[in-house]
Structures are given as structure tokens and as C-alpha cells.
Amino acid sequence: MTSKIAAQMFTLREHTKTASDLAATLKKVSDIGYTAVQLSAVGCMNGDNPEVNVEMARKMLDDNGLKCIATHRGWTNFTESIEAEIEFHKILGCTFTAIGGIFKGYDNSIAGYRDFIKDALPVIESLKSEGIQFGHHNHAKEFYKAQAHGQTLEDILIDEGGDDLKLELDLYWIEHAGANCVQILDRCHGRVPVVHIKDKEVIPGENNTRIAPIGEGLFDWDYIIAAGERAGVEWYCVEQDQCYRDEFDCMKSSYDFLSSKGL
């Protein structure tokens, strides 16, 4: 069985600030056993004149036997430079991209999210015509419930976004918001090519929790993975926003646990 486990490079962002750092980090990721990555917050690829351009990044990935399965890109990249984004992803060989959240220009309201869906339609169509899927990554704020409507902001994306608006569900933040990630997955069949996963651990002290490597916290992963498989998840992307010990050790712990679950 081909592995479905990917590494979200955001976790390792402190180790990707230079070209040499990125090359060394990708080798370490590959040596752990990962075969795929999401390119997000890679410092040496950012800016108008990055040290590592997309062609160099693709070579580094190929040299380490890694596939780019997702990116996070800024919303204005898609609204102002769509052809460049298509070319970028074609060079990477990447067929899925997402925004890391809905920010400037849209308020946290039902109307704002409906405006986003409308504005996203031409972006989705342009990318889809080139074989690239477009999605939205949630945090906790999308589960704000607009009482007058009886809906959360995420409900608007799920129920009104259409099948071509993919949902890069971050399962941790769903649970952190007090929702049930399995119930959300069960509503999104066919729309979740990539999910972000991390665990939640209770530490000494009243009401104290922290993000933990997968398998070291409280989440029921058999239950969650079964829901992911029902929903058609193609990649389970390991992302640990903050690591309280060595980041590579955390990534290895998560990989080993998920591998033991058959992913």
C-alpha cells in the first residue's frame, strides 16, 4: 500500500530559511520515511527574489524522493497572478493548493463568507481547467456560530461552496473549537483531498493543553482515520504548529504512529 502520510513543512519552518537548510531538512524528512510534503512557510522560497525558486525546489524534492501534494498560497496570488500560480504548481507537479484562511477583504460573517465563495468561483475554474484543485484551510474561527442564522461560518463553506471548493480540514482546530471532526468529515465526502492532523495533550496544571505529536495525545485516531477513509482523504498531512521538543523527533513520532495504523 502506498503511504498517505505527508509532512507539512510549516512544522519545520525554522529549518527552511536558506537553500542549504531546505535541502538538509528535506533529506531528514525523507529519511524519517515521508514520501510527500506540503510546501508552506518555506522561508527561502518567499519574497520577490527567493533564494530557492520553484525549479530548484522541484529538484530538491526529486533528489529526496518526495512529492509536493499541497501548497498554501496567498489569496492575492490567485486573484492577481493566476497564470503564474498555475505555472508554479505545474513545475512542482502539485495538483492541490489552498489558502490558509479567509482574511483581508472578508469579515467574519455569513455575508463575508458568501462573498468569498462568489469571488472564488473564477479562481476555482481557472485552476480546475489545468488539473489543479483549490481549497480552504480552517482554524477555529470558522466555527463561530452566527446566532441569527443558526449556522457556523464553516457551514457556509460546506453547504454553499459547491463540490469544487475543496476543504483542507484541520482536524485539530475543529476539535479545539468544540465541534466533532468526524461529523465534519462525514459531511465532506469527496471534498477533502488533504487533511491536517495533530494531537492534543493535557499537561499538568488546570485546563492546560498543548499540541502534541500524533498518538501522544487524547484523540481517537482509529475513529478519525476511519472517517477520513470514508470521506476519501488522499493525504494525512502532519502539522505541529508548535513543538515542545525537537521538531524532527516530533515528526518521526507522528510518522511512526500513523504507519502503525496502516497509513
FIKOL-582505 format. One record per residue (C-alpha): residue number from 1; residue in one letter; x, y, z. Coordinates in nm, 3 decimals. Each point is the difference from the previous one (the first is absolute). Layout:
% residues N
+-----+------+---------+---------+---------+
!  nr ! rest !      px !      py !      pz !
+-----+------+---------+---------+---------+
! NUM !    A !       X !       Y !       Z !
...
+-----+------+---------+---------+---------+
***
This chain:
% residues 263
+-----+------+---------+---------+---------+
!  nr ! rest !      px !      py !      pz !
+-----+------+---------+---------+---------+
!   1 !    M !   0.000 !   0.000 !   0.000 !
!   2 !    T !   0.130 !   0.346 !  -0.089 !
!   3 !    S !   0.040 !   0.226 !   0.302 !
!   4 !    K !  -0.253 !   0.279 !   0.050 !
!   5 !    I !   0.213 !   0.186 !   0.256 !
!   6 !    A !   0.139 !   0.342 !  -0.092 !
!   7 !    A !   0.211 !   0.251 !   0.191 !
!   8 !    Q !  -0.125 !   0.358 !   0.028 !
!   9 !    M !   0.317 !   0.208 !  -0.034 !
!  10 !    F !  -0.154 !   0.272 !   0.216 !
!  11 !    T !   0.099 !  -0.220 !   0.295 !
!  12 !    L !   0.363 !   0.029 !  -0.107 !
!  13 !    R !  -0.008 !   0.366 !  -0.100 !
!  14 !    E !   0.299 !   0.091 !   0.217 !
!  15 !    H !   0.206 !  -0.246 !  -0.206 !
!  16 !    T !  -0.088 !   0.131 !  -0.348 !
!  17 !    K !   0.132 !   0.355 !   0.006 !
!  18 !    T !   0.292 !  -0.067 !  -0.238 !
!  19 !    A !   0.054 !  -0.226 !  -0.299 !
!  20 !    S !   0.243 !  -0.219 !   0.192 !
!  21 !    D !  -0.243 !  -0.024 !   0.291 !
!  22 !    L !  -0.282 !  -0.105 !  -0.232 !
!  23 !    A !   0.212 !  -0.266 !  -0.170 !
!  24 !    A !   0.109 !  -0.143 !   0.335 !
!  25 !    T !  -0.354 !   0.010 !   0.139 !
!  26 !    L !  -0.151 !  -0.178 !  -0.300 !
!  27 !    K !   0.261 !  -0.274 !   0.038 !
!  28 !    K !  -0.088 !  -0.042 !   0.367 !
!  29 !    V !  -0.371 !  -0.015 !  -0.085 !
!  30 !    S !   0.068 !  -0.266 !  -0.262 !
!  31 !    D !   0.224 !  -0.196 !   0.238 !
!  32 !    I !  -0.285 !  -0.012 !   0.254 !
!  33 !    G !  -0.208 !  -0.174 !  -0.265 !
!  34 !    Y !  -0.223 !   0.275 !  -0.141 !
!  35 !    T !  -0.055 !  -0.015 !  -0.376 !
!  36 !    A !  -0.195 !   0.325 !  -0.029 !
!  37 !    V !  -0.002 !   0.355 !   0.132 !
!  38 !    Q !  -0.212 !   0.311 !   0.002 !
!  39 !    L !   0.203 !   0.310 !  -0.083 !
!  40 !    S !  -0.110 !   0.274 !   0.238 !
!  41 !    A !   0.200 !   0.268 !   0.183 !
!  42 !    V !   0.324 !  -0.098 !  -0.176 !
!  43 !    G !   0.201 !   0.313 !   0.066 !
!  44 !    C !   0.258 !  -0.040 !  -0.275 !
!  45 !    M !  -0.279 !  -0.018 !  -0.260 !
!  46 !    N !  -0.170 !   0.321 !   0.109 !
!  47 !    G !   0.039 !   0.355 !  -0.127 !
!  48 !    D !   0.042 !   0.157 !  -0.342 !
!  49 !    N !   0.347 !  -0.147 !  -0.053 !
!  50 !    P !   0.007 !  -0.326 !   0.198 !
!  51 !    E !   0.321 !  -0.191 !   0.058 !
!  52 !    V !  -0.183 !  -0.316 !  -0.108 !
!  53 !    N !  -0.227 !   0.032 !  -0.304 !
!  54 !    V !  -0.261 !  -0.255 !  -0.094 !
!  55 !    E !   0.230 !  -0.188 !  -0.239 !
!  56 !    M !   0.261 !  -0.038 !   0.272 !
!  57 !    A !  -0.264 !  -0.112 !   0.249 !
!  58 !    R !  -0.124 !  -0.266 !  -0.241 !
!  59 !    K !   0.354 !  -0.132 !  -0.043 !
!  60 !    M !   0.052 !  -0.015 !   0.377 !
!  61 !    L !  -0.324 !  -0.193 !   0.035 !
!  62 !    D !   0.094 !  -0.241 !  -0.278 !
!  63 !    D !   0.347 !  -0.051 !   0.146 !
!  64 !    N !  -0.162 !  -0.117 !   0.323 !
!  65 !    G !  -0.279 !  -0.210 !  -0.151 !
!  66 !    L !  -0.265 !   0.243 !   0.121 !
!  67 !    K !  -0.320 !   0.116 !  -0.165 !
!  68 !    C !  -0.164 !   0.337 !   0.064 !
!  69 !    I !  -0.365 !  -0.080 !   0.068 !
!  70 !    A !  -0.118 !   0.344 !   0.112 !
!  71 !    T !   0.095 !   0.363 !   0.044 !
!  72 !    H !  -0.128 !   0.299 !   0.190 !
!  73 !    R !  -0.001 !   0.316 !  -0.209 !
!  74 !    G !  -0.127 !   0.351 !   0.062 !
!  75 !    W !  -0.348 !   0.091 !  -0.121 !
!  76 !    T !   0.133 !   0.286 !  -0.214 !
!  77 !    N !   0.229 !  -0.245 !  -0.181 !
!  78 !    F !  -0.315 !  -0.158 !  -0.140 !
!  79 !    T !  -0.198 !   0.316 !  -0.064 !
!  80 !    E !   0.286 !   0.200 !  -0.155 !
!  81 !    S !   0.249 !  -0.255 !  -0.141 !
!  82 !    I !  -0.197 !  -0.314 !  -0.084 !
!  83 !    E !   0.209 !  -0.096 !  -0.305 !
!  84 !    A !   0.320 !   0.021 !   0.206 !
!  85 !    E !  -0.161 !  -0.218 !   0.267 !
!  86 !    I !  -0.099 !  -0.259 !  -0.257 !
!  87 !    E !   0.355 !  -0.009 !  -0.136 !
!  88 !    F !   0.144 !  -0.021 !   0.353 !
!  89 !    H !  -0.211 !  -0.303 !   0.084 !
!  90 !    K !   0.062 !  -0.171 !  -0.331 !
!  91 !    I !   0.375 !   0.024 !   0.053 !
!  92 !    L !  -0.041 !  -0.144 !   0.349 !
!  93 !    G !  -0.225 !  -0.275 !  -0.131 !
!  94 !    C !  -0.251 !   0.103 !   0.266 !
!  95 !    T !  -0.374 !  -0.033 !  -0.067 !
!  96 !    F !  -0.140 !   0.154 !   0.320 !
!  97 !    T !   0.036 !   0.344 !   0.152 !
!  98 !    A !  -0.180 !   0.181 !   0.278 !
!  99 !    I !  -0.018 !   0.329 !   0.180 !
! 100 !    G !   0.083 !  -0.010 !   0.369 !
! 101 !    G !  -0.321 !   0.178 !   0.094 !
! 102 !    I !  -0.230 !   0.280 !  -0.109 !
! 103 !    F !   0.157 !   0.329 !   0.099 !
! 104 !    K !   0.008 !   0.350 !  -0.144 !
! 105 !    G !  -0.304 !   0.121 !  -0.186 !
! 106 !    Y !  -0.246 !  -0.240 !   0.161 !
! 107 !    D !  -0.133 !   0.043 !   0.349 !
! 108 !    N !  -0.084 !  -0.290 !   0.227 !
! 109 !    S !  -0.364 !  -0.008 !  -0.097 !
! 110 !    I !  -0.241 !  -0.211 !  -0.201 !
! 111 !    A !  -0.013 !   0.275 !  -0.265 !
! 112 !    G !   0.379 !   0.023 !  -0.013 !
! 113 !    Y !   0.039 !  -0.373 !  -0.055 !
! 114 !    R !  -0.264 !   0.004 !  -0.271 !
! 115 !    D !   0.193 !   0.280 !  -0.170 !
! 116 !    F !   0.314 !  -0.212 !   0.018 !
! 117 !    I !  -0.175 !  -0.296 !  -0.163 !
! 118 !    K !  -0.117 !   0.224 !  -0.283 !
! 119 !    D !   0.346 !   0.149 !  -0.050 !
! 120 !    A !   0.164 !  -0.342 !   0.013 !
! 121 !    L !  -0.201 !  -0.139 !  -0.292 !
! 122 !    P !   0.221 !   0.136 !  -0.281 !
! 123 !    V !   0.313 !  -0.105 !   0.191 !
! 124 !    I !  -0.136 !  -0.351 !   0.041 !
! 125 !    E !  -0.094 !  -0.022 !  -0.369 !
! 126 !    S !   0.339 !   0.125 !  -0.121 !
! 127 !    L !   0.188 !  -0.247 !   0.217 !
! 128 !    K !  -0.236 !  -0.287 !  -0.075 !
! 129 !    S !   0.047 !   0.046 !  -0.375 !
! 130 !    E !   0.370 !  -0.073 !   0.060 !
! 131 !    G !  -0.058 !  -0.299 !   0.227 !
! 132 !    I !   0.058 !   0.183 !   0.328 !
! 133 !    Q !  -0.243 !  -0.008 !   0.293 !
! 134 !    F !  -0.056 !   0.298 !   0.228 !
! 135 !    G !  -0.089 !  -0.015 !   0.367 !
! 136 !    H !  -0.041 !   0.186 !   0.327 !
! 137 !    H !   0.179 !  -0.084 !   0.325 !
! 138 !    N !  -0.189 !   0.061 !   0.322 !
! 139 !    H !   0.106 !   0.103 !   0.346 !
! 140 !    A !  -0.241 !   0.031 !   0.293 !
! 141 !    K !  -0.162 !   0.328 !  -0.105 !
! 142 !    E !  -0.198 !  -0.165 !  -0.280 !
! 143 !    F !  -0.210 !  -0.165 !   0.267 !
! 144 !    Y !  -0.131 !   0.330 !   0.129 !
! 145 !    K !  -0.376 !  -0.038 !  -0.003 !
! 146 !    A !  -0.202 !   0.290 !  -0.135 !
! 147 !    Q !  -0.298 !  -0.026 !   0.230 !
! 148 !    A !  -0.241 !   0.183 !  -0.228 !
! 149 !    H !   0.068 !  -0.256 !  -0.271 !
! 150 !    G !   0.053 !  -0.309 !   0.214 !
! 151 !    Q !   0.308 !  -0.086 !  -0.207 !
! 152 !    T !   0.374 !   0.006 !   0.046 !
! 153 !    L !   0.228 !   0.164 !  -0.254 !
! 154 !    E !   0.130 !  -0.346 !  -0.092 !
! 155 !    D !  -0.359 !  -0.108 !  -0.069 !
! 156 !    I !  -0.012 !   0.264 !  -0.274 !
! 157 !    L !   0.312 !  -0.140 !  -0.166 !
! 158 !    I !  -0.123 !  -0.359 !   0.030 !
! 159 !    D !  -0.363 !   0.053 !  -0.096 !
! 160 !    E !   0.030 !   0.280 !  -0.256 !
! 161 !    G !   0.355 !  -0.025 !  -0.137 !
! 162 !    G !  -0.073 !  -0.275 !  -0.253 !
! 163 !    D !   0.191 !  -0.320 !  -0.068 !
! 164 !    D !   0.293 !   0.179 !  -0.165 !
! 165 !    L !   0.083 !   0.205 !   0.309 !
! 166 !    K !   0.212 !  -0.251 !   0.184 !
! 167 !    L !   0.040 !   0.003 !   0.377 !
! 168 !    E !   0.347 !  -0.046 !   0.146 !
! 169 !    L !  -0.143 !  -0.087 !   0.338 !
! 170 !    D !   0.226 !   0.054 !   0.297 !
! 171 !    L !  -0.143 !  -0.260 !   0.233 !
! 172 !    Y !   0.173 !   0.134 !   0.310 !
! 173 !    W !  -0.154 !   0.345 !  -0.033 !
! 174 !    I !  -0.343 !  -0.150 !  -0.062 !
! 175 !    E !   0.024 !  -0.187 !   0.330 !
! 176 !    H !   0.157 !   0.300 !   0.175 !
! 177 !    A !  -0.303 !   0.207 !  -0.102 !
! 178 !    G !  -0.227 !  -0.255 !   0.166 !
! 179 !    A !  -0.130 !  -0.163 !  -0.318 !
! 180 !    N !   0.038 !  -0.366 !  -0.093 !
! 181 !    C !   0.249 !  -0.059 !  -0.280 !
! 182 !    V !  -0.153 !  -0.336 !  -0.093 !
! 183 !    Q !  -0.341 !   0.158 !  -0.048 !
! 184 !    I !   0.157 !   0.271 !  -0.215 !
! 185 !    L !   0.190 !  -0.256 !  -0.209 !
! 186 !    D !  -0.322 !  -0.193 !  -0.051 !
! 187 !    R !  -0.154 !   0.313 !  -0.156 !
! 188 !    C !   0.288 !   0.054 !  -0.243 !
! 189 !    H !   0.032 !  -0.322 !  -0.198 !
! 190 !    G !   0.202 !   0.055 !  -0.316 !
! 191 !    R !   0.110 !   0.351 !   0.100 !
! 192 !    V !   0.292 !  -0.075 !   0.233 !
! 193 !    P !   0.305 !  -0.105 !  -0.203 !
! 194 !    V !   0.226 !   0.116 !   0.285 !
! 195 !    V !  -0.059 !   0.030 !   0.373 !
! 196 !    H !   0.231 !   0.149 !   0.262 !
! 197 !    I !   0.047 !  -0.205 !   0.313 !
! 198 !    K !   0.162 !   0.045 !   0.342 !
! 199 !    D !  -0.086 !  -0.118 !   0.349 !
! 200 !    K !  -0.105 !   0.172 !   0.323 !
! 201 !    E !   0.170 !  -0.084 !   0.326 !
! 202 !    V !  -0.097 !   0.098 !   0.354 !
! 203 !    I !   0.293 !   0.120 !   0.208 !
! 204 !    P !   0.023 !   0.068 !   0.376 !
! 205 !    G !  -0.197 !   0.301 !   0.113 !
! 206 !    E !  -0.365 !   0.087 !  -0.016 !
! 207 !    N !  -0.147 !   0.013 !  -0.353 !
! 208 !    N !   0.344 !  -0.018 !  -0.162 !
! 209 !    T !   0.035 !  -0.167 !  -0.338 !
! 210 !    R !   0.254 !   0.008 !  -0.280 !
! 211 !    I !   0.041 !  -0.123 !  -0.355 !
! 212 !    A !   0.175 !  -0.336 !   0.002 !
! 213 !    P !   0.137 !  -0.253 !  -0.245 !
! 214 !    I !  -0.268 !  -0.232 !  -0.133 !
! 215 !    G !  -0.060 !  -0.293 !   0.231 !
! 216 !    E !   0.133 !   0.182 !   0.306 !
! 217 !    G !  -0.326 !   0.178 !   0.078 !
! 218 !    L !  -0.368 !  -0.065 !   0.059 !
! 219 !    F !  -0.149 !  -0.032 !  -0.348 !
! 220 !    D !  -0.150 !  -0.333 !  -0.107 !
! 221 !    W !   0.194 !  -0.058 !  -0.320 !
! 222 !    D !  -0.166 !  -0.328 !  -0.097 !
! 223 !    Y !  -0.333 !   0.184 !   0.001 !
! 224 !    I !   0.140 !   0.302 !  -0.184 !
! 225 !    I !   0.192 !  -0.195 !  -0.265 !
! 226 !    A !  -0.308 !  -0.211 !  -0.075 !
! 227 !    A !  -0.195 !   0.322 !  -0.062 !
! 228 !    G !   0.279 !   0.133 !  -0.219 !
! 229 !    E !  -0.006 !  -0.313 !  -0.211 !
! 230 !    R !  -0.378 !   0.025 !  -0.040 !
! 231 !    A !   0.039 !   0.361 !  -0.110 !
! 232 !    G !   0.261 !  -0.087 !  -0.262 !
! 233 !    V !   0.300 !   0.167 !   0.163 !
! 234 !    E !   0.306 !  -0.051 !  -0.219 !
! 235 !    W !   0.263 !   0.149 !   0.231 !
! 236 !    Y !   0.027 !   0.033 !   0.377 !
! 237 !    C !   0.236 !   0.294 !   0.042 !
! 238 !    V !   0.187 !   0.016 !   0.331 !
! 239 !    E !   0.013 !   0.355 !   0.130 !
! 240 !    Q !   0.113 !   0.099 !   0.348 !
! 241 !    D !  -0.036 !   0.375 !   0.039 !
! 242 !    Q !   0.226 !   0.008 !   0.304 !
! 243 !    C !   0.239 !  -0.272 !   0.110 !
! 244 !    Y !   0.109 !  -0.026 !   0.363 !
! 245 !    R !   0.296 !  -0.223 !  -0.094 !
! 246 !    D !   0.208 !  -0.051 !  -0.313 !
! 247 !    E !  -0.221 !   0.050 !  -0.306 !
! 248 !    F !   0.147 !  -0.294 !  -0.190 !
! 249 !    D !  -0.053 !  -0.229 !   0.297 !
! 250 !    C !  -0.363 !   0.111 !   0.012 !
! 251 !    M !  -0.041 !  -0.063 !  -0.372 !
! 252 !    K !   0.152 !  -0.346 !   0.036 !
! 253 !    S !  -0.225 !  -0.088 !   0.293 !
! 254 !    S !  -0.308 !   0.101 !  -0.201 !
! 255 !    Y !   0.120 !  -0.189 !  -0.309 !
! 256 !    D !   0.074 !  -0.319 !   0.193 !
! 257 !    F !  -0.341 !   0.008 !   0.170 !
! 258 !    L !  -0.191 !   0.059 !  -0.322 !
! 259 !    S !   0.197 !  -0.270 !  -0.177 !
! 260 !    S !  -0.102 !  -0.242 !   0.274 !
! 261 !    K !  -0.361 !   0.085 !  -0.087 !
! 262 !    G !   0.047 !  -0.111 !  -0.359 !
! 263 !    L !   0.036 !   0.340 !  -0.161 !
+-----+------+---------+---------+---------+
***
